[in-house]
Amino acid sequence: ELEWGDKSFAIIDLDSEKQATQFEDSEKLDFVILHSADWQNCNRIQELHTRRTIISNTFGSKMKERIQESAPTSSIMFMSETGMLEL
């Protein structure tokens, strides 16, 4: 668990099975940063409904559509090399 100002957050690597289970335990956090090189793992984002989620990677419109379908768009923010895009 990390802090940014008065906000608490976690960085979770979905490519790690051990870390991928941690976001079930992170309900008390203000937001979670997810990272995955394998977008099959993004199906797990369906579990995240109650907090701000930041997905860390660079990807094209197909991936954005896939994430939008699998999670509430109001809680998703994409972080890429060019900056952040909130949906």
N, C-alpha and C positions, 0 to 999 in steps of 0.2 A: 504494500500500500504506500502510495506517494502523496505528496501534497503540493498544490499549486495555489498560492495565496491561501484562501480559506476553503478551497475545494480539495476533496480527496479523490484520488483516481488510481487505477491500476493499468499497467500495460500488459496485455495478455497475448502471447504468441499462440495462435490457433494451430500452428504446425506441431506444437508440443502437446501430446495427449495429456500430460500432467497439468500443464497450464490451462488447457482448454476446459478442464473441469472447474477451474478456479472462479470463472465468472458466475457460477451458480452461488458462490459464497460472497459475491461482491455487491449484494443488494444495498448495503449501507453506503456505498461510494457514490459520489456525485456524478462521476462519469467513468467510462471505461474506454481505453484505447485498444482496439483489436488490430492484430497484424496477421496476415497469412499470405504466403506466396502461392498457395494452392486454393483456388476459389471454391473447390468442393467444400472446404471448411466453412464457407460463408453461410451455408444452410444453418449452422449453429446460431447465427444471429437471430433467428426466429425466437430464441429464448429470451432475448433482451427487449423488454417492453417498458421497463419502469425507470430507465435512466438514459442520459445522453450517451450516445455511442459514437466513437470516432473510429473510422476504419482507415488504417494506415497502409497505403500503397498507391501506386500509379496504375490506372487502368482505363480502358476505353468505355464507350457508351453501353456496350453489351453488358459489361460487369455492373455498371451503375443501374441498369434496368433490373438485373437479377437481384441486386441488393434491395432495390425499391420494392420488389415483389415480395421479398422475404422478411421485411421488417417495417415497422411504422416509419414513414418518411419523416415525420416531425422529429424523430430522435436520431437521425443519421447525419453525420457530417463526414465528408470525404476529405482526406488529407493527402496531398500529392506533392510532387516537386514544384508545382506552380502555386501552391498555397492551399487554402481550405475552401470547400464548397459546401454550404449547408443546404440540405434539401427540405 
